[in-house]
Amino acid sequence: MSYGQPYNQPYAQGAYQQPPYGTPGQYMSAYPPQHQQQQQHARRPSTNPAYSGQYQYNQPAGRDAYGRTGGRGYQSGAPPPVGADPQLWQWFTAVDVDQSGAISAQELRQALLNGDWSNFDLDTVKMLMTLFDVDRSGTITFDEFAGLWKYIRDWQNVFRHFDADRSGSIDGRELKNALEQFGYRLTPRILRLLEVKYASLPRGESRVNLLPGMTFDRFVRACVVVKHLTDAFQRMDEDRDGWVQMNYETFMSVVLTAP
């Protein structure tokens, strides 16, 4: 199997340094947050949340909780733990709607919105849960949430950097530029496959009616998948000639462990 192009090229001088992919507890970032006061109000402000500098929540404010290890619940109005960032605590409690002390995948998805006000893709939410659910409890505790939130914010900075036309989505040219600066020189065919696979979906519609460009959540997942598959290929390409041999089981393992 051939990669067909050089991979992980050295960064050119001044090239954009991408955030580490999937390093639990270190990186996180989407749209910096501001939870809304009403849960079901229409959400159509004049500014694009991708560039408003404030993260948009789809949950009511005022929930208080502490996601201790083990996901123990808490009483409403409980203060943040000693040493915790009060703002981060406020965001966590707004997302933890059932006050269980830990965030479920559904709670996280309801809280995360793209620049077009769509909720994050469920597969992206599952990827985030996998990366940051360190104790494998199936939920995100407050300690894990701190790392997750920073990861989203870091990625938001990347998204803004490469969204040259400030459209709130990443088109094919912007995707190519981003991946090249990350060190991945993909063929036009592979780039097109990425565009189609991670294209935005109109709310409630099928992949028949794809929208141009990638929303923030899909851009992150596309980049993480490219990183994962390239790393897997490199580990097997010991002589760095762009060719590897693998059996069916190895191939399936690489594909099925992709985010």
C-alpha positions as CSV (number, residue, x, y, z in Angstrom):
1,M,0.0,0.0,0.0
2,S,1.5,3.3,-1.0
3,Y,1.0,6.7,0.6
4,G,1.9,8.3,-2.6
5,Q,3.2,11.6,-1.2
6,P,5.8,12.7,1.4
7,Y,4.3,12.8,4.9
8,N,5.1,14.8,8.0
9,Q,7.3,17.3,6.1
10,P,9.4,19.6,8.3
11,Y,7.7,22.8,9.1
12,A,8.8,25.6,6.8
13,Q,10.0,28.7,8.6
14,G,6.9,30.6,9.9
15,A,4.6,27.6,9.2
16,Y,1.6,27.3,11.5
17,Q,2.2,25.0,14.5
18,Q,-0.8,22.7,15.0
19,P,-2.0,21.8,18.4
20,P,-1.1,18.3,19.5
21,Y,-3.8,15.8,18.5
22,G,-5.6,14.0,21.3
23,T,-3.3,14.5,24.2
24,P,-5.7,14.1,27.2
25,G,-5.4,16.8,29.8
26,Q,-3.3,19.2,27.7
27,Y,-5.2,20.7,24.8
28,M,-8.8,21.8,24.1
29,S,-10.7,24.6,22.5
30,A,-13.8,25.3,20.4
31,Y,-15.7,28.5,20.8
32,P,-14.8,30.1,24.2
33,P,-18.0,29.9,26.2
34,Q,-20.9,31.9,27.3
35,H,-23.9,30.0,28.4
36,Q,-27.3,31.4,27.5
37,Q,-29.9,32.5,30.0
38,Q,-32.7,30.6,28.3
39,Q,-32.7,27.0,27.2
40,Q,-35.0,27.0,24.2
41,H,-34.8,30.6,22.9
42,A,-34.1,31.1,19.1
43,R,-30.4,31.5,18.5
44,R,-29.7,33.8,15.6
45,P,-27.5,36.7,16.6
46,S,-25.9,39.0,14.0
47,T,-22.4,37.9,14.8
48,N,-21.0,34.5,13.8
49,P,-20.1,32.6,17.0
50,A,-17.0,31.3,15.3
51,Y,-15.6,34.8,15.6
52,S,-17.5,36.4,18.4
53,G,-15.0,35.4,20.9
54,Q,-17.6,33.8,23.1
55,Y,-18.6,30.1,23.1
56,Q,-22.3,29.5,22.6
57,Y,-24.1,27.2,25.0
58,N,-27.4,25.5,24.4
59,Q,-28.0,24.9,28.1
60,P,-29.4,27.1,30.9
61,A,-27.1,28.9,33.2
62,G,-26.9,28.6,37.0
63,R,-26.2,24.9,37.3
64,D,-23.6,24.1,39.9
65,A,-21.7,20.9,40.3
66,Y,-18.4,19.3,40.9
67,G,-17.3,16.4,38.7
68,R,-15.0,14.6,41.2
69,T,-13.3,11.5,40.2
70,G,-16.0,8.8,40.1
71,G,-18.7,11.2,39.0
72,R,-20.3,11.9,42.4
73,G,-23.2,14.3,42.4
74,Y,-23.5,17.6,44.2
75,Q,-26.1,20.0,45.6
76,S,-27.3,22.9,43.5
77,G,-25.3,26.0,44.5
78,A,-22.2,24.1,45.5
79,P,-19.1,26.4,45.3
80,P,-16.2,25.5,43.0
81,P,-13.6,23.2,44.4
82,V,-10.5,24.8,46.0
83,G,-8.1,26.0,43.3
84,A,-10.6,25.5,40.5
85,D,-11.1,28.2,37.8
86,P,-14.5,29.7,38.7
87,Q,-15.3,30.4,35.1
88,L,-14.4,26.9,34.0
89,W,-16.5,25.6,36.9
90,Q,-19.4,27.7,35.8
91,W,-19.2,26.3,32.2
92,F,-19.0,22.7,33.6
93,T,-22.0,23.1,35.8
94,A,-24.0,24.6,32.9
95,V,-23.3,21.5,30.8
96,D,-23.9,19.0,33.6
97,V,-27.7,19.4,33.4
98,D,-28.6,16.5,35.6
99,Q,-26.1,17.5,38.3
100,S,-24.6,14.1,38.4
101,G,-21.0,15.4,38.7
102,A,-20.0,14.2,35.3
103,I,-21.0,15.1,31.7
104,S,-22.5,12.5,29.4
105,A,-22.0,12.4,25.6
106,Q,-25.5,13.8,25.1
107,E,-25.0,16.6,27.5
108,L,-21.7,17.6,25.8
109,R,-23.3,17.5,22.4
110,Q,-26.2,19.7,23.5
111,A,-23.7,22.2,24.8
112,L,-21.4,22.5,21.8
113,L,-22.5,24.5,18.8
114,N,-20.8,25.3,15.5
115,G,-20.7,28.7,13.9
116,D,-23.9,27.9,12.1
117,W,-25.6,27.1,15.3
118,S,-25.7,23.4,14.6
119,N,-24.8,21.0,17.4
120,F,-21.5,19.1,17.1
121,D,-21.5,16.0,15.0
122,L,-22.2,13.0,17.3
123,D,-19.1,11.2,16.0
124,T,-16.9,14.2,16.9
125,V,-18.4,14.2,20.4
126,K,-17.6,10.5,20.8
127,M,-14.1,11.2,19.7
128,L,-13.7,14.0,22.3
129,M,-15.1,11.6,25.0
130,T,-12.7,8.9,24.0
131,L,-9.7,11.3,24.1
132,F,-10.5,12.8,27.5
133,D,-12.4,10.2,29.4
134,V,-9.2,9.1,31.2
135,D,-10.9,6.9,33.7
136,R,-13.0,5.2,31.0
137,S,-16.2,5.9,33.0
138,G,-18.1,6.9,29.9
139,T,-18.5,10.4,31.2
140,I,-16.4,13.5,31.6
141,T,-15.6,14.6,35.1
142,F,-14.6,18.2,36.0
143,D,-10.9,17.3,36.0
144,E,-11.2,15.8,32.6
145,F,-13.4,18.7,31.4
146,A,-10.5,21.1,32.0
147,G,-8.3,19.3,29.5
148,L,-11.2,18.9,27.0
149,W,-12.1,22.6,27.2
150,K,-8.5,23.7,26.5
151,Y,-8.3,21.3,23.6
152,I,-11.4,22.8,22.0
153,R,-10.1,26.4,22.5
154,D,-6.8,25.6,20.9
155,W,-8.5,24.0,17.9
156,Q,-10.7,27.1,17.6
157,N,-7.6,29.2,17.3
158,V,-6.4,26.9,14.5
159,F,-9.8,27.1,12.8
160,R,-9.8,30.9,12.9
161,H,-6.3,31.0,11.5
162,F,-7.1,28.9,8.4
163,D,-10.7,30.2,7.8
164,A,-9.2,32.9,5.6
165,D,-12.6,34.2,4.2
166,R,-14.2,34.3,7.7
167,S,-17.1,32.2,6.4
168,G,-17.3,30.1,9.6
169,S,-16.4,26.9,7.6
170,I,-13.3,25.5,6.0
171,D,-13.4,25.0,2.2
172,G,-11.2,22.8,0.0
173,R,-8.5,25.4,-0.5
174,E,-8.3,26.3,3.2
175,L,-8.2,22.6,4.1
176,K,-5.3,22.0,1.7
177,N,-3.5,25.0,3.2
178,A,-4.0,23.8,6.8
179,L,-2.9,20.2,6.1
180,E,0.2,21.4,4.2
181,Q,1.2,23.6,7.1
182,F,0.7,20.7,9.4
183,G,3.1,18.7,7.3
184,Y,0.6,16.6,5.3
185,R,0.9,16.8,1.5
186,L,-2.1,14.9,0.2
187,T,-3.1,14.3,-3.4
188,P,-6.0,16.2,-4.9
189,R,-8.0,12.9,-4.8
190,I,-7.5,12.3,-1.1
191,L,-8.2,16.0,-0.3
192,R,-11.5,15.7,-2.2
193,L,-12.4,12.5,-0.4
194,L,-11.8,14.3,2.9
195,E,-14.0,17.2,1.7
196,V,-16.9,14.9,0.9
197,K,-16.6,12.7,3.9
198,Y,-16.5,15.6,6.4
199,A,-18.7,18.1,4.6
200,S,-21.3,19.9,6.6
201,L,-24.8,18.4,6.7
202,P,-28.0,20.5,6.7
203,R,-29.8,20.0,10.0
204,G,-31.9,16.8,9.9
205,E,-30.9,16.0,6.3
206,S,-28.9,13.2,4.8
207,R,-25.5,13.2,3.0
208,V,-27.4,13.7,-0.3
209,N,-27.6,17.4,0.5
210,L,-24.1,18.3,1.6
211,L,-23.2,21.9,2.3
212,P,-19.9,23.3,1.0
213,G,-17.1,23.4,3.5
214,M,-16.5,21.9,6.9
215,T,-17.9,23.2,10.2
216,F,-15.6,23.5,13.1
217,D,-16.4,20.0,14.6
218,R,-15.8,18.2,11.3
219,F,-12.6,20.1,10.5
220,V,-11.2,18.9,13.9
221,R,-12.2,15.3,13.2
222,A,-10.8,15.4,9.7
223,C,-7.4,16.6,10.9
224,V,-7.3,14.1,13.8
225,V,-8.1,11.3,11.4
226,V,-5.4,12.3,8.9
227,K,-2.9,12.4,11.8
228,H,-4.0,9.0,13.1
229,L,-3.8,7.3,9.8
230,T,-0.5,8.9,8.8
231,D,1.0,7.9,12.1
232,A,-0.2,4.3,11.7
233,F,1.3,4.2,8.2
234,Q,4.6,5.6,9.3
235,R,5.0,3.0,12.0
236,M,4.8,0.3,9.4
237,D,6.8,2.1,6.7
238,E,10.2,1.4,8.4
239,D,12.3,2.3,5.4
240,R,10.3,5.5,4.6
241,D,9.8,4.6,1.0
242,G,6.1,5.3,1.0
243,W,5.1,1.7,0.7
244,V,4.0,-0.9,3.2
245,Q,2.7,-4.4,3.3
246,M,0.0,-5.4,5.7
247,N,-2.5,-8.2,6.2
248,Y,-6.2,-7.8,6.3
249,E,-6.4,-7.8,10.1
250,T,-3.8,-5.1,10.4
251,F,-5.6,-3.0,7.8
252,M,-8.9,-3.3,9.6
253,S,-7.3,-2.5,12.9
254,V,-5.9,0.8,11.5
255,V,-9.2,1.8,10.0
256,L,-11.4,0.8,12.9
257,T,-9.3,2.5,15.5
258,A,-9.5,5.8,13.6
259,P,-11.4,8.5,15.5
